[in-house]
Amino acid sequence: MDEPEFASQLVTTGAKHSKKGRVCSAETEGAEHENTPNYWQELTLIKGVNMNNIGRHIVRLLACIRYPAVSWAFLVGGTFSGWFSGLSITLAQIFSVPPISYTPTELGHLNTFPTVGAIAAFAVLSFLADSSARWAARKNHCIYEPEFRLYLISFGFFIGVPGLALFGWYAARASPEHEISWVVLSFLYGMIIFTTVTLQSTSFAYLLDAHRDISIETAVFVVMVRNFFSFAAGKFLPPWLNHSGTAKTFYAIAGLQAALILATVPLYVFGKIVRSALAKS
């Protein structure tokens, strides 16, 4: 075979192989494109259940109890959320009977300031959640620590605890001779929901920063235990109110929450040491 003819055949063969390669590549790209979910598929709530290594995931979930930050997140943020759920269940029990005797419409009015309190909490957190941590990092020679997130827990001590105590005290003042204002009750109720949103968001932010490698497990564990507590609060809070009265019940809850919030102090002081020990274990 002449050299020009051989060269022509080589070019033709190479072109065929190159074309085949381009076709295979195009087919592969097409298959990958078909497997890529579109915009509406991304919005689906359920995308299937992965049963691989489910036992391992359960063990990792239950092992979260060994992390002090996880227990703290439930005791500070989870319990406050549980009391709020219990309070929403017992509103009719407290205010629809004499001497207050609110109508369903008036009971609905009590949710006015809680709505405002929740919106205010989101606004405050959007402004202070990161800026307070950055401020503390600058004070710490530009070294960030997850414990800098804990400053906002002070909202619970200075707003949430007084809100609980004052709510019980003011509701107990109602009598045939003394009519109480639903505006004041709603405002105190709003202080409670403001604190609930603040503590929940701050505790989850701390968990995410302190234990980023198991952030999913810690969040699921705290939500799970919090929901159990919310269910229990809805069960034992009504008989507790019947037995002790509104004032004593909410005084006790306020004192308990104050003690739990103060547990943030040792976590702030020793949190880094605990995290280092857990990382080495």
N, C-alpha and C positions, 0 to 999 in steps of 0.2 A: 504494500500500500504506500502510495506516495505520501510524502511528508505533509503537503498542503491538505490532502484528503484526510489524513489522520488527525491533523489539527482541527479540521472542520468537524470531524466526528466527535472529537473530545469536547469541543465547545458545545455541540448539540447535546451530548450526553450530560455535560455539566449543567446545561440550561434545564434539561429535563429533571435532573436531581434537585436543582435549585427550586424549580417550579413546584416539585413534589414537596420539598421542604416547606415552601411558603404555604402550600395547601394544608399540610399537616399543622403548621403553626396557626393558620387561620381557623382550622377546625378546633384546635385546642383553645384558642382565644374565644371562639364562639361558645364552646362548652362552658368555659369559665364565666363568660358573660351571662349565659343562661342560668348558672347557679348563683349568681349575685342577686340578692334580693332587691327589689325596686323600692321606691319611696313608700308605697302603701304597705308593702310587706314588712318594712321596718317598723311601722306603726302598730302592728298586731300586738295584742297584750300577751298572748301565749305563743311561743315559738317551738313548743315541744319540750319533752322532759328527757334529760340525759341521765340514764340509770347507771352509767359507768362509775364504778368506785363509790356507790352511794353509801356503803358502810364506812368508808374512809371519811366522807364528808360529815356523817353523823358523829363520828368520834372527834373530828376537829371541832364540831359545833359544841359538843359537851365539854371538851377540854378548855373552852373559853372561861370556865368558872375559875380556873387557876390564875387568871389575870386580874389583879386588883382593880385595874381601870374599868374592867367590864362590870364587876360588882358595884363599883362606885357609880357608873353611868346609870345602872338600874336604880340604885338607892336614892340618887339625887334627881335625875330626870324622869325615870320610869315611875317612881312612886307619886311624884307630883302630878303626872299625867293620869295616874290611876285615881287619885283623889278628885281630880276634875271630872273624870267620867262618873265617879260615884255621886258627886254633887249634882251633876246634870240629871241623874236618875231621881234624886231625892228632892228636887226643887218643888214638885207638886206636893210631896209629903210635908214640907216645911211651910209653904206659903198658901196652899189652897184650903187649909183648915183654919178655923177660928184660933186666935183673934185676927189673923191677917185676912184670910178668905179672899185671895186673889182669884179673879176670873181667868180662864184660859188665855184671853187676850193680854191681860196684865202679866201673866206668867211669861208670855212671849216677849213682852217689853223688857224683861230682865236680860235678854240676850243682846240688847243694844250695845252696851259698852264692852262685853266680851268680843263682839265683832271688831269694834274699834281697837281693843287691846291686842287682838291678834295681828291686825294690820300694822299697828304701832310697833309690835315686836319684830315683825319682818323688816320694817323700815330701820329700826335701831340696829338690828343685826347686820343688815346690808352695809351700814355705815361703820359699825364698830368691830364686827367679827374679825376682819383682817387688819384693819388699821390699828387696833389695840395690840395685836400680836406683833405687827411690824414695829410699833413704838417700843415695845418691850425688847425686841431683838436689837434695835439700835442702842438701847441702854445696856444691852449685854454684849457690847463690842461686835454688833452685827452677827451674832450667833443665835440662830432660832432654836427654841425648844418647844415641844408640844404643850408643855405646861403653861405657856404664855396664853393659851386659849382659855384658861380657867378664870381669868379676871371677871368675865361676864357672869359667872355663877353668883357674884355678889348681888345681882338683881333679885335672886331668889330670897336672900336674907333680908334685904331692905324693902322689897316690894311684895313678894309672895307670902312670906310669913306674916307680916302685918295685915295683908289682905285676908288671909284665912281667919286670923284672930278677930279682926274687926267685923268680918262678915258674920261670924257666929254671935258676937256681942250685939251688933245692931239688930239682927233678926230676933234675938231673945228679948229685946226691949219692947216688942210689939205687945200691946194690950188694948182692951176696949177704950181706955182713956188716952192712950198714946198711939197715934197712927204713924207708921214709918213710911218713908218715901221709897218708891221703887227705883228712883234715879240713884239714890245713894247705894242701894243694894246692887244695882246693875254696875255701878262704878267699882265697887269692891269685887264683884264677880269678874269684871274686866281686869283688875289687878291680878287675879288668880290665873286667868288665861294668858295674860302677858307673860307671867312667870313660867307657865307651862311651856309655851313656845320657846322662850329664851333658854330654859334649862335643857330641853330636848335637843335643840339645835347645837348648843355649846357642848353638851356631853358627846354627841355623835361626832362633832368636829374634832374633839380631843381624841376619841377612839381612832378616827381615821388617820390622824397624824402620829399617834403613839404606836399603833400596831397596824401599819399599812399593809403588811404581808397577810394578815388575817382579818382585814377590815370587813369583808363580807360576812364571815362567821360571827364576828363580834356584834355586828349590827343586827343580824338575824336573831342571835341569842338574846340580846337586850329587848328587842321587839317582842319576842316570844314570851319572855318572863314578864314584861310589862303588861301584855295582854292578859296573862293569867291573873296578875294583881288587879287589873281593872275589873275583871269579872268578879274577883273576890270582894273588892271594895263595893261593888254594886249589890252584893249579897249581905255583907255584915254591917254596912253603914246605916241602912234604915232601922234595924233593931237597936243599934248603938244610939241613934238619935232618940228613939223612943225611951230608952232606958236612962240616958244621961242628960238629955236636953241639947238644944242647939249650941248654947254657949260653951258648955263643958266639952262637948265633942270637938268643936272646932279649935278650942284652946289646946286640946290634946294633940290634934293633928298639926297645928302650928308649931307646938313645941317639938314634936317628933321631926318635922321637916327642918326646923332650925338645927337640931342636932346632926341630922344627916348632911345638911349643907356644910356644916363646920368640918365634916370629914374631908372636905376639899383641901383644907390647910395642910395636913400631912401628905396628901397626894401631891400637892404643889412642891413641898419640900423634898420628899423622897421619891418622887415619880421617876426621875432620871436614873436613880440608883436601882430601882425596881426594874425598869426597862432594860438596863444593862445586864442585870442578873438573869432575867428571863431570856435575853438574847444569847447568853453564854450557855444556858442549860439545854 
